[in-house]
Amino acid sequence: MINSTNLLTMKTQKINQPAISNPISGQTSEQSSVQHNSGLLGAYLNNMAMINAPVVQKSAKIEKTENSAPVNYHNNLRSMFKNNEAKILAIIPRTFNAKDTNGNDYIDGNEQHGTFLNAIDRLDEVKAEGFNTFHVLPINPPGKMKAMGTAGSVYAPKDLLALDPNLIDPNDPRSDMEQFKAFIDECHKRNIKVMVDLPSCASYDMFLEHPEWMAMESDGLAKTPQGWNDIRMFQPWEDEGKRTLNPKLLELHKQFVDMCIDLGVDGIRADVGRAKPVEFWDVLIPYSHMRDPEFGWLAETYTYEDASPQANMPYDRPEDSLRAGFDMIYGQYHIFHEWPDAKTFMNYVKEQLDLSYNLPKGKSIIGSFATHDDISPMSHGGADYCNMTMGLQATLPMLNPYIVDGYQSGDNYIYKYENQHNPVTQTDNHEMTVHRGRLDIFNLSRKPGGDEPEIGKFMTEAFKMRDKYLDVITKGTFIELDKSKDKNDQIIAYARHLNGKTLLVVANKNINRSVAANIKVPTMKAGQELKNLLPSYGKESILQAKDNMLSVELGPARVHVFEIDTPNIEKYTNKIYRQNI
């Protein structure tokens, strides 16, 4: 398979060449090139021509109502991604504001599942917590055949251009699209951006209805991602050898983009971004920007993989997704609990900062320490662990903080109804399949809960601190601080610095015991006041400022952030790193 970087290099070279007319044929040099180069470059330019190709079917017209967003609202999600200003909450609409009306914690038909309209009731809460962006997990109707769970997985769509009827209030006279737009408009009134999920695969139902969109194995069977029997993979290629795209599948996705923009959606999160090659995104993303230059794109692709964990995925590197037009990809912080020491963590941070210099300016990652695919952070160390990782998330460079709904209240997503039979079902599966320890994507309609509200209070204060020092955190340097006496390397210590202002961050990665260390902080003076900018929690820490040093004994999973008086700190350290912004 041809490395996409080579294609992009060829594109750049071609763009930079003047279009000189051919005196004999009247063709430009670019046209002549296409004629004489029938290989990859010609295929690439043909794919580029698809950007302007019209779609056959436009999405349903959305009427402007009295409740529409203010006329002065404008989308700036793409800029927020690039400037590391987004604070993202991931939600599943069908559970976001669900209610167990009989209180038995069982899906038995007595629940009020979430809808677009009742989700509005939680918007002021979300705004007060500090979020400014929603990642709305798929809103499409799930497939009913060979399904997982009693409602079907939100990642097994039956129709990409329709809305899940479960998200619609039947007692409201507005249409499906108008109800979703009402939710979007209410978000925009609160300056909350809305990013919707684009599923990477199809349901079995869609596979039967549209085989022309689907990938097949050499034996004639449908391609199925490893471990997921309810979904089928799309075929992005018309001819993979010639690198020409499947125009019918591309048209479907352009229609999805049109539907989103018509509704006022601010961006898209592409599920398993590498389920499609960079050439596909190199057409689709510019297509969206012709309509909305600030339309943001997040790719679910990670920074460490040589290939996707799913079978049959292209081998494009994650950074190829960023070069293809995505503004942001996932960071690897969700495996923070697996990293044995502070050095592993620090090396990862520096790797991302180094990576930014091999990419166009302003590329970013999300700083999630858990996604809907990951086990709840509560399982890795309870509320203290959640607070510690939140403090890091609020102060690290090159990232946009990302939280999954339920984190704020300490939900561990351990469902009492797991794997039980339920006669009330919308699919051919009567088993209540769940992601144990993860946000449920298969059933109606358990609202994320938990009994640790202090996590949410800490998170909100961390967001306030981040907002107060936003320039330092998003534009400042990242300074790795040396340590001593930290026998097992459990203390994370770094500074953020900009224009003479310094934030000092120290955290104990160990969730079980206190850890002591001496941290070298150049130009720090003895007796300097150390006022924690984050709320206190857990076991108390002992900290003492000395000349050029901070002596600490940090409680288990404790994190502290201080503003310190060290305007010349950069002159006395050589471990300074910057993001390419």
Summary of the structure (lengths in Angstrom):
residues: 581
radius of gyration: 25.1
end to end distance: 31.4
largest distance: 82.7
contacts: 1972
relative contact order: 0.12
helix: 33%
strand: 18%
